[in-house]
Amino acid sequence: MDKLLITNARLANEGQVRDADVLIEGERIAQIGSAIAAPDGVEVIDAAGKLLMPGMIDDQVHFREPGMTNKGDLATESAAAAAGGITSFMDMPNVNPQTTTREALADKYRIAEHRCTANYGFYFGATNRNIEEIKALEVDEACGIKAFMGASTGDMLVDDPAALEKLFEHAPLLVATHCEHSPTIWDNEAKARAEFGERVPFTEHPNIRSAGACLTSSSMAVDLARRHDAVLHVLHLTTAIEMALFAKAHRSEKRITAEVCVHHLWFDESQYDRLGAKIKCNPAIKSAKDRQALLAALNDGRIDVIATDHAPHTASEKSSTYFKAPAGLPLVQHAVLSLFDLVADGQISIELLVDRACHASADLFGVVDRGYVREGWFADLVLVDLETPYKVSKKNLLCKCHWSPFEGHEFSSSIDTTIVNGEIVYRDGKLTGGIAGQRLHFNRSR
C-alpha cells in the first residue's frame, strides 16, 4: 500500500485552522494528528506551514464532452481543475448528445473512465418531455437533475409549466436550476437591437440578462420547490434582489439552497469595457452593488456553495460581436486562487472558503466520503502556499481553449500540491500525469 505523510501543515477543515500532520495509506486518510511518526516506506511532504485543505468540489462545470471537444474535454479540463485545487467536479448535461436519457448518462460515465485527473459526477438534464426518464433515475446514477429555466439552446429549455410542475413533484434527486426568464431576455434583446443594431456593446449584457429576468425565474423555482417539497439548488446567483429568497441558516436546515460562482464574486460590470466577450456569461456579471450583496449573502449564510460554472469556448468564437459571441468562460484553474485573494482582501475567511467550496457540495449532494479531511475518507487534498504569488500567463494555462479572463493578474497565493485519491497529481507548478480521478458516488435522495 502506497503511503504519504504530510507534516507541519496548517489544516483548514470543519470550521477551524490548526497545526496537523496527515498520513495517507492508499486512497484514504489513515491518521490526522500531530508529530505522526513516518512509517517505513512512506513518502514525506514537509508542508512547512503551508495551508492544507480538502480539495474543492465544483458542483457546476461544462467540460464539453461529448460533442464539443474543440472547446474542452474531460481530460484537459479535469487536469486544469486539479492544477487549480479542484479534486472533484459535477458536469452539466448540455453536451451532444444531451444527457437527457439514462442511456446517454451511462455512456458519459463510460467516456470518463480512466481519463480524468479529478473525480467526476454528472447531472441528468430535464426537458419538457422526459419526465418518465427522470422518475426512473436511481440515487447514485446522477448528482442531480439540471433544469434550464431560462434561455438555452435546443430541447434543454424547460419552459412548459406542466413539465415544471411534474419535475418538481416527481424528481427523485436534487433539482439544480439555471434561472433566467426567457421572455424578459428576448424583449431586452429586441430593445438593444433597436438601439444599436447588431453592434450591441458588451456593456449591455447585464441589462439584457437583467436582474428582473433572474428574479422572475428564481422566484418561480422557489415557489415550485415549496409547493412540492422538492430539494432545490439555485445555481449561479448574480443579483442583490434575489437574496431575499434564501434563508440565513445552515444548509442542514434547508431544502432550498443557493450557489454563487467565483467570477460573480470577482468581476462587476465595470470590466466589460476592458474584457468584453471574455466575461460574457449567463447569468450576466452585474453591478458592483450586486457583487457586494453576493459577498454579504455568502458571509451571512444565505449562499451555501461556491462553484465555477467553468464553460470554455474557443478564442475565435469569443472574438465575435455581442450576439454571436457565446456565453461562458474558463475558470477551474484559477477559482481557488481567486477565493484566496478575497481572503487576503478581508472579504471572506479561510474557514468560510473551505466550508462553501469543499464541505457544502459534499453535504448537499451526498458525496460519499469526500469534501472533508477525515480519517477513513478519500485523500483529496490541496496544499496552498499563501506566501508565493502566481501570475497568470499564456504559458501556464492548461484549459484547451488556452485563454483566461485572469491573464496578467498576479494572485497572492499559489497551489503547491494537489492530491486525488492519495495520488499526487500536481506539484511544483506541474501536472504529474497521474490520472487518479474516480466516479463520485452519491447517497442523497429527495
Secondary structure by P-SEA (a helix, b strand, c coil): cbbbbbcccccccccccccbbbbbccccccccccccccccbbbbbcccccbbbccccccccccccccccccccaaaaaaaaaaacccccccccccccccccaaaaaaaaaaacccccccbbbbbbbccccaaaaaacccccccbbbbcccccccccccccaaaaaaaaaccccbbbbbcccaaaaaaaaaaaaaccccccccccccccccaaaaaaaaaaaaaaaaaacccccccccccccccccccccccccccccccccccccccccccccccccccccccccccaaaaaaaaaaaaaccccbbbbcbbbbcccccccccccbbbbbbccccaaaaaaaaaaaccccaaaaaaaaccaaaaaaccccccccccccccbbbbbcccbbbbbccccccccccccccccccccccccbbbcccccccccccccccccccbbbbcccc
